[in-house]
Amino acid sequence: MSAELLAARPPDSDSTLVLTLSNPGARNALHPDMYAAAIVALETAERDPSIRAVVLTGADDFFCAGGNLNRLLENRAKDASVQAQSIDLLAQWILALRTSTKPVIAAVEGAAAGAGFSLALACDMIVAAQDAKFVMSYARVGLTPDGGGSWFLSQALPRQLATELLLDAKTITAERLHQLGVVNRLVKPGQAREAAIGWADELGRGSPNAFARIKTLVATAREAPLADHLSTEREHFVASLHHRDALEGITAFLDKRAPHYR
């Protein structure tokens, strides 16, 4: 079987889309076909109001081993533009994850290596098995990061620790990343997928308008001076107040009932 990305709605979930990295026998190593399929799946999700959250996971109790080294060796014999195009397509996937208006949760079992680690970091939140491992393995084989790995680590961690993870190319445990605030929730081995779907389902009952605006605020917070960000918060707050979700949310709270967002 070839590398592919599987998109499915769990039978017991009304609002969650699950994207599964699948490359049997290769620990879900990545391939450009997966990038293209993921971009389409996320674009489709954006247009579908019934999808409120997305979970990204790997098949067979393993998240993703990153790039396929055999394919990279083959690409060395080709024009450099071939690899550049592949990385650009991966970058489009990363940007689609980051710009999605829906919450995106990574569910990590086994390990997330190289670009697999980058993919997990591109998601809004990470649920990981207690025994999961993460590694930016590029330097080990004489390569440098792609998929935003160096950017995400530099945003999430002190410079010294981000540099260590990239240069040493050694594994870091899910428990350590949880202590550092990179992994949101730790679960027992084998339970990451179901825990992530359960969390996504909970988020699916929230306000789509508020969630999309909060994601925008978080994404731009580090780039703007406080005064500018306060103005942006004002704009989003006022727009949210006059959105139908706020009417439903406030009315439901005052009526002591659960809100129902359309």
C-alpha positions as CSV (number, residue, x, y, z in Angstrom):
1,M,0.0,0.0,0.0
2,S,1.2,3.5,-0.8
3,A,1.4,6.6,1.5
4,E,-1.9,8.3,1.8
5,L,-3.9,10.6,4.0
6,L,-7.3,9.3,5.1
7,A,-10.1,11.7,6.0
8,A,-13.1,10.4,7.9
9,R,-15.9,11.5,10.3
10,P,-16.0,9.1,13.3
11,P,-19.4,7.3,13.4
12,D,-20.0,8.5,17.0
13,S,-19.0,12.1,16.3
14,D,-21.2,14.8,14.8
15,S,-18.6,17.6,14.3
16,T,-15.1,16.2,14.1
17,L,-13.0,15.4,11.1
18,V,-10.1,12.9,11.6
19,L,-7.1,13.1,9.2
20,T,-5.0,10.0,9.5
21,L,-1.4,9.7,8.2
22,S,-1.1,6.2,6.7
23,N,2.0,4.6,5.2
24,P,2.1,1.0,6.3
25,G,5.5,-0.5,6.9
26,A,7.2,2.9,6.9
27,R,5.8,4.3,10.2
28,N,3.6,6.7,8.3
29,A,6.6,8.4,6.5
30,L,5.4,11.4,4.5
31,H,4.9,11.8,0.7
32,P,3.8,14.7,-1.4
33,D,0.6,12.8,-2.2
34,M,-0.3,13.1,1.5
35,Y,0.5,16.8,1.4
36,A,-1.9,17.5,-1.5
37,A,-4.7,15.3,0.0
38,A,-4.4,17.1,3.4
39,I,-4.6,20.5,1.8
40,V,-7.8,19.5,0.0
41,A,-9.3,18.0,3.1
42,L,-8.6,21.1,5.1
43,E,-10.0,23.3,2.4
44,T,-13.2,21.2,2.3
45,A,-13.5,21.3,6.1
46,E,-13.3,25.1,6.0
47,R,-16.3,25.2,3.7
48,D,-18.3,22.7,5.7
49,P,-20.1,24.3,8.8
50,S,-20.9,20.9,10.2
51,I,-17.2,20.3,10.8
52,R,-16.2,22.2,14.0
53,A,-12.8,20.6,14.8
54,V,-10.1,18.5,13.2
55,V,-7.9,15.8,14.6
56,L,-4.6,14.8,13.0
57,T,-3.2,11.4,13.9
58,G,-1.3,8.4,12.5
59,A,-2.2,4.9,11.7
60,D,-1.1,1.8,13.6
61,D,-0.3,3.5,16.9
62,F,2.5,5.7,15.4
63,F,2.2,9.3,14.5
64,C,4.8,10.0,11.8
65,A,8.4,9.2,11.0
66,G,8.9,12.3,8.9
67,G,10.4,12.2,5.4
68,N,11.2,9.1,3.6
69,L,15.0,9.0,3.3
70,N,15.0,6.6,0.3
71,R,12.8,9.1,-1.6
72,L,15.2,11.9,-0.5
73,L,18.2,10.0,-1.9
74,E,16.3,9.6,-5.2
75,N,15.6,13.3,-5.3
76,R,19.4,14.0,-5.0
77,A,19.7,12.6,-8.6
78,K,17.0,15.0,-9.8
79,D,17.0,18.8,-10.3
80,A,16.9,20.7,-7.1
81,S,13.6,22.2,-8.0
82,V,11.9,18.7,-7.4
83,Q,12.7,18.8,-3.7
84,A,11.9,22.5,-3.5
85,Q,8.5,21.9,-4.9
86,S,7.9,19.1,-2.4
87,I,8.9,21.3,0.5
88,D,6.6,24.1,-0.9
89,L,3.7,21.7,-0.9
90,L,4.4,20.7,2.7
91,A,4.6,24.4,3.6
92,Q,1.1,24.9,2.1
93,W,-0.2,22.1,4.3
94,I,1.5,23.6,7.4
95,L,-0.1,27.0,6.5
96,A,-3.5,25.3,6.0
97,L,-3.3,23.9,9.5
98,R,-2.3,27.2,11.0
99,T,-4.9,29.3,9.2
100,S,-7.8,26.9,9.7
101,T,-10.6,28.6,11.5
102,K,-11.4,25.3,13.3
103,P,-9.4,24.0,16.3
104,V,-6.9,21.4,15.1
105,I,-5.6,18.8,17.6
106,A,-2.7,16.4,17.0
107,A,-3.1,12.9,18.6
108,V,0.4,11.5,18.9
109,E,1.2,7.8,19.6
110,G,4.6,6.2,19.2
111,A,6.7,9.0,17.9
112,A,6.7,12.2,15.8
113,A,10.0,12.7,14.0
114,G,11.3,15.3,11.7
115,A,8.5,16.8,9.6
116,G,6.1,14.6,11.7
117,F,7.2,16.7,14.7
118,S,6.7,19.9,12.6
119,L,3.1,18.7,11.8
120,A,2.3,18.1,15.4
121,L,3.6,21.6,16.3
122,A,1.6,23.1,13.5
123,C,-1.6,22.0,15.2
124,D,-3.3,24.2,17.8
125,M,-3.0,21.6,20.6
126,I,-1.3,18.3,21.1
127,V,-2.6,15.2,22.9
128,A,0.2,12.6,23.4
129,A,0.6,9.2,24.9
130,Q,2.7,9.2,28.0
131,D,5.4,7.1,26.2
132,A,5.4,9.1,23.0
133,K,8.7,10.5,21.7
134,F,9.5,13.6,19.7
135,V,12.6,14.3,17.7
136,M,13.9,16.9,15.2
137,S,16.1,14.3,13.5
138,Y,17.3,16.4,10.6
139,A,20.9,17.2,11.8
140,R,21.5,13.5,12.4
141,V,21.5,12.9,8.7
142,G,23.1,16.2,7.6
143,L,19.8,18.0,6.9
144,T,18.0,21.1,8.2
145,P,14.4,21.4,9.2
146,D,11.4,21.9,7.0
147,G,7.7,22.2,7.7
148,G,8.3,25.1,10.1
149,G,10.0,22.9,12.7
150,S,12.7,25.5,13.6
151,W,10.1,28.3,13.7
152,F,7.6,26.5,15.9
153,L,10.3,25.4,18.4
154,S,11.8,28.9,18.5
155,Q,8.3,30.3,19.3
156,A,7.5,27.7,21.9
157,L,10.8,27.3,23.8
158,P,13.7,29.3,25.0
159,R,16.3,29.8,22.3
160,Q,18.9,27.6,24.0
161,L,16.5,24.6,24.3
162,A,15.2,25.0,20.8
163,T,18.8,25.1,19.5
164,E,19.7,22.0,21.6
165,L,16.8,20.0,20.2
166,L,17.7,21.0,16.6
167,L,21.5,20.4,16.9
168,D,21.6,17.4,19.1
169,A,18.7,15.7,17.1
170,K,17.9,13.6,20.2
171,T,14.5,12.5,21.4
172,I,12.5,14.4,23.9
173,T,9.7,12.7,25.8
174,A,6.0,13.7,25.7
175,E,6.2,14.1,29.5
176,R,9.0,16.7,29.2
177,L,7.2,18.6,26.4
178,H,4.1,18.6,28.6
179,Q,6.1,20.1,31.4
180,L,7.3,22.8,29.0
181,G,3.8,23.5,27.8
182,V,4.2,22.2,24.3
183,V,2.0,19.1,24.8
184,N,-1.4,20.0,26.2
185,R,-2.6,16.6,27.5
186,L,-0.9,13.3,28.4
187,V,-2.9,10.1,28.2
188,K,-2.2,6.4,28.6
189,P,-0.6,4.7,25.5
190,G,-3.2,3.8,22.9
191,Q,-5.7,6.4,24.0
192,A,-4.4,9.6,22.2
193,R,-6.7,9.3,19.2
194,E,-9.9,8.8,21.3
195,A,-8.9,11.5,23.8
196,A,-8.2,14.0,21.0
197,I,-11.6,13.2,19.3
198,G,-13.4,13.5,22.6
199,W,-11.7,17.0,23.1
200,A,-12.6,17.9,19.5
201,D,-16.2,17.0,20.1
202,E,-16.3,19.2,23.2
203,L,-14.9,22.1,21.2
204,G,-17.4,21.4,18.5
205,R,-20.1,22.5,20.8
206,G,-18.5,26.0,21.2
207,S,-18.9,29.1,19.1
208,P,-17.3,28.8,15.7
209,N,-17.1,32.6,15.3
210,A,-15.4,33.1,18.7
211,F,-13.0,30.2,18.1
212,A,-11.9,31.5,14.7
213,R,-11.4,35.0,16.1
214,I,-9.4,33.7,19.2
215,K,-7.2,31.7,16.9
216,T,-6.5,34.9,14.9
217,L,-5.7,36.8,18.1
218,V,-3.3,34.1,19.3
219,A,-1.6,33.8,16.0
220,T,-0.8,37.5,15.8
221,A,-0.2,38.3,19.4
222,R,3.6,38.0,19.4
223,E,4.0,40.1,16.3
224,A,2.2,43.2,17.5
225,P,2.9,45.8,20.2
226,L,0.5,45.6,23.1
227,A,-1.3,48.8,22.2
228,D,-1.9,47.5,18.6
229,H,-3.1,44.1,20.0
230,L,-5.5,45.8,22.4
231,S,-7.1,47.6,19.4
232,T,-7.3,44.3,17.5
233,E,-9.0,42.8,20.6
234,R,-11.5,45.6,20.6
235,E,-12.4,45.1,17.0
236,H,-12.9,41.3,17.4
237,F,-14.9,41.8,20.7
238,V,-17.3,44.3,19.1
239,A,-17.7,42.1,16.0
240,S,-18.3,39.1,18.2
241,L,-20.8,40.9,20.3
242,H,-22.9,41.7,17.3
243,H,-22.6,38.1,15.9
244,R,-25.5,35.6,16.4
245,D,-23.2,33.4,18.5
246,A,-23.0,36.0,21.2
247,L,-26.7,36.4,21.3
248,E,-27.1,32.7,21.7
249,G,-24.3,32.3,24.2
250,I,-25.4,35.2,26.5
251,T,-29.0,34.2,26.3
252,A,-28.2,30.6,27.1
253,F,-26.1,31.6,30.1
254,L,-28.8,33.9,31.5
255,D,-31.4,31.2,30.9
256,K,-29.2,28.6,32.7
257,R,-29.1,26.2,29.7
258,A,-26.5,24.9,27.3
259,P,-25.9,27.1,24.2
260,H,-26.7,25.7,20.7
261,Y,-24.4,27.3,18.1
262,R,-25.3,26.9,14.5
